């Protein structure tokens, strides 16, 4: 599902007029109808509703929404958050006239005395700076009430998810026509609350004319990308993953990664480890084949996909393994210690990097805080400049391709912030690579499946008790969940 920025959202409205022959007035009426149906479903009729309206088109949606609710017998009042002589959008002026005709009660923001539910129709995608004056006062008032936002919480930049000063924190956001980028990444996701997309009558042709390279990773995309398994198959059909990793005290990482690759569907999984943990790895692993990393050249030739880095602690052999891998043609998932051996010169292998913000900060020469404030831009820039797929882990993991595509994941929970979770993810991605999925598709599939497994596990044992092994245990249930 594509995500739009503010400019693209405005263009979509224009396309509705040119391609679908829907006037701006009709689009606003369609939006108000969809909004009123949603509010009537979510808010009990006994509640007093205050609709806070700005002077732009978002406010116009609010005035028409209030008129529709009043016609259905709701106790609704419009809170006018602009001066009488302010410059008002022509469509909003028409909406005000209509609301007055329907005898909707209107008061100034200074006269607000209370409500049960507030509707935020101040700004939508139109935020340009910190709020001030009556808009600021309106947002400050709404801090004390249940709030439902129209399109985008007022004060939130829908392009990057940043709060521009004071911002509405909504219980739910009814976003119109298309999802907006800033609603799905943090901190925007915190302000948006639950998100519901409301169609407003635009055709597929209008959506197709928008060149958005940012998508949500959801169930629909996962099912579309998932490699099919033919009944007439054998182990070799589904590929071989070689996971190079582990060191003294860190054997669990390579164990979890190589096991996850097998559970994802790879035909063979190899744990290629230093001799110091060889016996321990053999004891821990049953279905996974354990090999010495002294055989790294042989294992490289045997494998269809490589995972390099889980559990390595500056093991001397890693530099040789990474050099061989980067000079070859086989896809490589590079994690943890492997990230310190990336060649920024000529590289022939398809590469997937799976850093957490701290590791990525080291790659780009910034702080982890700066990375988290610019996750989409920085991951996209690095992916293009270094011809790699970047999986920037964290809440709402971002996947960036070398071709400018950005994917924002929708699965996962805070219980997955636990030791070993990233090792399981790298193994899952390696499993999809071995089965023949492209690097980008493997990253998208892996991140979604990993998060879904974590969500299903957390429902059973809680986010507090979630462990990486439990996430891995739920990979199979995650597949079943998507097939129901």
C-alpha positions in Angstrom: 0.0 0.0 0.0 1.6 3.3 -1.1 2.3 6.2 1.3 2.1 9.8 0.2 3.8 13.0 1.3 1.9 16.3 1.4 2.7 17.3 -2.1 1.5 14.0 -3.5 -1.6 14.2 -1.4 -2.4 17.5 -3.0 -1.7 16.2 -6.4 -4.0 13.3 -5.8 -6.8 15.8 -5.2 -6.0 17.5 -8.4 -6.0 14.2 -10.3 -9.5 13.5 -8.9 -10.7 16.6 -10.5 -8.9 16.1 -13.9 -9.1 12.3 -14.3 -12.3 11.5 -12.3 -14.3 14.6 -13.1 -14.8 15.2 -9.4 -15.0 18.8 -8.4 -13.2 20.1 -5.3 -16.6 20.6 -3.8 -17.6 17.0 -4.5 -14.4 15.6 -3.1 -15.0 17.6 0.1 -18.6 16.2 0.3 -17.3 12.7 -0.2 -14.7 13.2 2.5 -17.3 14.5 4.9 -19.7 11.7 4.2 -16.9 9.1 4.8 -15.9 10.9 8.0 -19.4 11.2 9.4 -20.0 7.5 8.8 -16.8 6.6 10.6 -17.5 9.0 13.6 -21.1 7.7 13.9 -19.6 4.2 14.1 -16.9 5.1 16.7 -18.6 7.7 18.9 -21.8 7.0 20.8 -24.7 9.4 20.1 -24.9 10.4 23.8 -21.5 12.2 23.5 -21.1 15.9 23.1 -18.9 16.5 20.0 -16.7 19.5 19.4 -15.3 19.9 15.9 -12.3 22.2 15.9 -12.1 23.8 12.4 -9.3 25.7 10.7 -9.7 28.0 7.7 -8.2 25.6 5.1 -9.7 22.5 3.4 -9.2 20.4 6.4 -11.5 22.8 8.2 -13.9 22.6 5.4 -14.1 18.8 5.9 -14.8 19.6 9.6 -17.7 22.0 8.9 -19.4 19.5 6.6 -18.8 16.7 9.0 -20.5 18.7 11.7 -23.5 19.4 9.5 -23.8 15.7 8.7 -23.6 14.7 12.4 -26.2 17.4 13.3 -28.6 16.1 10.7 -28.3 12.6 12.3 -29.2 14.0 15.7 -25.7 14.3 17.3 -25.0 17.0 19.8 -22.3 18.8 17.8 -20.6 22.2 18.0 -18.1 23.7 15.7 -15.2 25.5 17.4 -14.0 28.2 15.0 -10.3 28.6 15.3 -9.7 31.6 13.1 -10.6 35.2 13.0 -13.7 36.5 11.2 -11.6 38.3 8.6 -9.0 35.6 8.0 -8.4 34.4 4.5 -10.6 31.3 4.1 -10.3 28.7 1.4 -13.2 29.1 -1.0 -14.4 25.5 -0.5 -14.3 26.0 3.3 -16.3 29.2 2.9 -19.0 27.2 1.1 -18.9 24.5 3.8 -19.4 27.2 6.5 -22.5 28.5 4.6 -23.9 25.0 4.4 -23.2 24.3 8.1 -25.0 27.5 9.1 -27.9 26.5 6.8 -28.1 23.3 8.8 -28.2 25.4 12.0 -24.9 23.9 13.4 -23.9 25.7 16.6 -20.6 27.6 16.1 -18.5 29.3 18.8 -15.0 30.7 19.0 -12.2 28.8 20.5 -12.1 31.3 23.4 -15.7 30.3 24.3 -15.1 26.6 24.4 -16.5 25.2 27.7 -16.2 21.4 27.3 -17.1 18.3 25.3 -16.9 14.5 25.5 -15.1 14.1 22.2 -13.1 16.5 20.1 -12.6 16.2 16.3 -9.4 17.8 15.1 -10.0 19.4 11.7 -7.5 22.3 12.0 -4.7 21.7 9.5 -4.3 18.2 8.1 -1.4 18.0 5.7 -1.1 21.8 5.7 1.3 22.3 8.7 4.1 24.7 7.8 5.6 25.7 11.1 5.0 25.7 14.8 1.4 26.4 15.8 0.5 29.7 17.3 -2.5 31.9 18.2 -5.9 30.2 18.1 -4.6 27.0 16.5 -2.2 26.6 19.4 -4.9 27.3 21.9 -7.1 24.7 20.2 -4.5 22.0 20.4 -3.8 22.8 24.0 -7.5 22.4 24.8 -7.7 19.1 23.0 -4.9 17.7 25.2 -7.6 17.1 27.9 -10.1 15.2 25.7 -10.6 12.1 23.5 -9.5 13.3 20.1 -10.1 12.0 16.5 -8.1 13.7 13.8 -9.1 14.4 10.2 -6.4 13.2 7.8 -3.3 14.1 9.9 -3.1 15.2 13.5 -2.6 19.0 13.5 1.0 20.0 14.1 2.4 16.7 12.6 4.6 16.9 9.5 3.1 14.2 7.3 6.3 13.9 5.2 8.6 12.8 8.0 6.5 12.1 11.1 8.0 14.9 13.2 5.9 17.0 15.5 6.3 20.7 14.6 6.2 22.0 18.1 2.8 21.4 19.9 0.9 18.6 18.2 -2.5 16.9 18.6 -2.2 13.4 20.1 -5.2 11.5 18.6 -6.9 8.4 19.8 -7.6 7.7 16.1 -6.8 9.4 12.8 -9.2 9.1 9.8 -6.8 9.6 6.9 -8.4 10.6 3.6 -7.9 9.0 0.2 -4.4 7.5 0.9 -2.1 6.8 3.8 0.5 9.5 4.7 4.1 8.7 5.4 4.3 10.6 8.7 1.5 8.6 10.3 3.4 5.3 10.0 6.9 6.2 11.4 7.8 7.4 14.9 7.1 9.8 16.5 4.2 10.3 14.1 2.7 6.9 14.8 2.4 7.9 18.5 0.5 11.0 17.6 -1.8 9.3 15.0 -3.1 6.5 17.3 -5.2 4.0 15.4 -5.2 4.8 11.7 -8.2 4.2 9.4 -8.1 4.9 5.7 -11.3 6.5 4.3 -11.8 6.3 0.5 -13.3 9.5 -1.1 -14.3 8.2 -4.6 -11.0 8.4 -6.5 -10.4 5.9 -9.3 -7.4 3.5 -9.7 -6.3 5.7 -12.6 -5.8 8.7 -10.2 -3.7 6.5 -7.8 -1.7 5.0 -10.6 -0.7 8.6 -11.7 1.1 9.2 -8.4 4.7 8.2 -8.4 5.2 7.2 -4.8 8.2 4.9 -4.0 7.2 4.5 -0.3 5.0 1.5 0.6 3.6 -0.1 3.7 4.7 -3.7 4.3 1.4 -5.4 5.1 -0.3 -8.7 4.8 -1.3 -8.1 1.2 2.3 -7.3 0.1 3.7 -10.3 2.1 1.3 -12.7 0.4 2.1 -11.3 -3.1 5.8 -11.6 -2.6 5.9 -15.0 -0.8 7.7 -17.6 -3.0 5.4 -20.5 -4.0 6.3 -24.0 -3.1 5.6 -26.7 -5.8 4.6 -30.1 -4.6 7.2 -31.8 -6.9 10.2 -30.4 -5.0 13.2 -31.5 -3.0 15.7 -30.1 -0.6 17.8 -28.6 -3.3 14.8 -26.8 -4.8 14.6 -24.5 -1.8 18.3 -23.6 -1.6 21.2 -23.6 0.9 22.0 -21.0 3.4 25.4 -20.7 5.0 25.5 -18.6 8.2 29.0 -17.5 9.2 29.2 -16.5 12.8 29.6 -17.3 16.4 32.4 -17.0 18.9 33.2 -17.9 22.4 30.3 -16.8 24.6 28.2 -15.9 21.5 27.4 -19.3 20.0 23.7 -18.6 20.5 23.6 -16.0 17.7 24.7 -18.3 14.9 22.5 -21.1 16.3 19.4 -18.8 16.2 20.2 -17.4 12.8 20.8 -20.8 11.1 17.7 -22.3 12.7 15.5 -19.4 11.6 16.8 -19.9 8.0 15.6 -23.5 8.1 12.3 -22.6 9.6 11.7 -20.0 6.9 11.8 -22.7 4.3 15.4 -23.1 3.1 16.2 -26.7 2.0 19.6 -26.8 3.8 21.0 -24.6 6.5 24.7 -24.6 7.5 26.2 -23.0 10.6 29.8 -22.2 9.7 31.6 -21.5 13.0 35.1 -21.1 14.6 36.6 -24.3 16.0 36.3 -23.0 19.5 32.5 -23.3 19.5 32.2 -26.2 17.0 31.3 -28.9 19.6 28.9 -26.6 21.3 27.1 -25.7 18.0 26.8 -29.4 17.2 25.2 -30.1 20.5 22.7 -27.2 20.1 21.8 -27.9 16.4 20.0 -30.9 15.1 18.6 -30.1 11.6 21.3 -27.5 10.9 24.6 -28.8 9.5 27.6 -27.5 11.4 30.9 -26.8 9.6 34.2 -25.2 10.5 34.9 -21.7 9.2 38.3 -22.9 8.0 36.2 -24.4 5.2 34.8 -21.0 4.3 35.8 -21.2 0.6 34.1 -24.6 0.2 31.0 -23.4 2.1 30.8 -20.3 0.0 30.7 -22.4 -3.2 28.1 -24.7 -1.7 25.7 -22.0 -0.6 23.0 -20.1 -2.5 22.9 -17.4 0.1 25.1 -16.2 2.9 24.5 -14.7 6.3 27.6 -13.1 7.8 28.2 -11.7 11.2 25.8 -13.0 13.9 27.8 -13.6 17.1 31.2 -12.8 15.6 33.4 -10.8 18.0 36.3 -9.7 15.8 37.0 -13.2 14.7 40.1 -13.1 12.5 38.5 -15.1 9.7 35.7 -12.7 9.2 37.7 -10.4 7.0 38.6 -13.2 4.6 35.0 -14.4 4.5 33.6 -10.9 3.8 36.2 -10.2 1.2 35.3 -13.5 -0.7 31.6 -12.8 -0.3 31.8 -9.2 -1.6 33.9 -10.3 -4.6 31.4 -13.0 -5.6 27.8 -13.0 -7.0 25.9 -14.7 -4.3 23.5 -12.6 -2.1 24.8 -11.8 1.4 23.0 -10.7 4.5 25.5 -8.7 6.5 24.7 -8.3 10.2 26.4 -7.3 13.5 30.2 -7.6 13.3 30.0 -8.2 9.5 28.9 -4.6 9.1 32.4 -3.5 10.1 33.9 -5.2 7.1 31.8 -3.8 4.3 33.7 -2.7 1.2 32.7 0.7 0.0 34.6 0.2 -3.2 33.7 -2.1 -6.0 31.4 -4.9 -4.8 29.8 -7.5 -7.0 27.6 -9.4 -4.6 24.0 -8.3 -3.9 24.1 -7.1 -0.3 21.5 -6.7 2.5 22.6 -4.8 5.6 20.6 -5.3 8.8 21.9 -2.6 11.3 20.2 -1.3 14.3 20.3 2.5 14.7 23.6 2.5 16.6 25.3 0.3 14.0 23.9 2.4 11.2 25.1 5.6 12.9 28.6 4.1 12.7 28.2 3.5 8.9 27.1 7.1 8.2 29.1 9.0 10.8 26.1 10.3 12.8 24.6 9.7 16.2 21.9 7.1 16.8 19.6 10.0 17.7 20.2 11.7 14.4 19.6 8.4 12.6 16.3 7.9 14.3 15.2 11.4 13.4 15.8 10.8 9.7 15.3 7.0 9.2 13.7 7.2 5.8 16.1 9.8 4.3 19.3 8.3 5.6 18.5 4.7 4.9 17.4 5.6 1.4 20.5 7.7 0.7 22.9 5.1 2.0 21.1 2.3 -0.1 21.5 4.3 -3.3 25.0 5.5 -2.7 26.3 2.0 -1.7 24.1 -0.2 -4.0 22.8 -2.2 -1.0 19.4 -3.0 0.5 19.3 -1.4 4.0 17.1 -2.9 6.7 17.2 -0.2 9.4 15.8 -2.1 12.4 13.7 -0.6 15.2 10.0 0.3 15.7 8.5 0.4 12.2 11.6 -1.0 10.6 12.5 0.7 7.3 13.7 -1.2 4.2 15.5 0.9 1.5 16.5 -0.4 -1.9 19.3 0.9 -4.2 16.5 1.9 -6.7 14.9 4.4 -4.3 12.1 2.2 -3.0 11.2 2.6 0.7 9.2 0.1 2.7 7.8 0.7 6.2 6.9 -2.4 8.2 3.7 -2.8 10.1 4.4 -5.8 12.3 6.4 -6.2 15.5 6.3 -4.9 19.1 8.6 -3.6 21.8 9.0 -7.1 23.3 11.2 -7.8 20.3 13.8 -5.4 21.6 15.7 -8.3 23.1 19.0 -10.0 22.6 19.1 -12.3 19.6 16.1 -10.9 17.8 18.3 -9.5 15.1 20.0 -12.8 14.6 16.6 -14.5 14.0 15.8 -11.7 11.4 19.0 -12.2 9.5 18.4 -15.9 9.3 14.9 -15.4 8.1 16.0 -13.1 5.3 18.8 -15.6 4.4 16.1 -18.3 4.1 14.1 -16.3 1.6 17.2 -15.5 -0.4 18.0 -19.2 -0.6 14.6 -19.9 -2.0 15.2 -17.5 -4.8 13.5 -14.3 -3.7 15.3 -11.1 -4.7 17.3 -9.2 -2.1 14.6 -6.5 -1.8 11.8 -9.0 -1.6 13.7 -11.1 0.9 14.2 -8.1 3.1 10.5 -7.1 2.9 9.3 -10.7 3.5 11.8 -11.3 6.3 11.0 -8.2 8.3 7.3 -8.7 8.0 7.4 -12.4 9.0 9.8 -11.7 11.9 7.5 -9.0 13.3 4.4 -11.2 12.8 6.1 -14.1 14.6 6.9 -11.7 17.5 3.3 -10.4 17.6 1.9 -13.9 17.8 4.3 -15.0 20.4 3.7 -11.8 22.5 -0.1 -12.6 22.6 0.8 -15.9 24.3 3.5 -14.9 26.7 3.4 -11.1 26.8 5.9 -8.5 25.4 7.7 -8.6 28.7 8.6 -12.3 28.5 9.4 -12.4 24.8 12.7 -13.9 23.7 14.5 -14.4 20.4 14.0 -18.1 20.6 10.3 -17.7 21.1 10.2 -15.5 18.0 11.9 -18.2 16.0 9.5 -20.8 17.5 6.6 -18.8 16.1 7.8 -18.5 12.5 5.7 -21.5 11.5 2.6 -20.1 13.2 3.2 -16.8 11.4 3.1 -18.6 8.0 -0.1 -20.3 9.0 -1.7 -17.1 10.2 -1.1 -15.6 6.7 -2.6 -18.6 5.0 -5.9 -18.5 6.9 
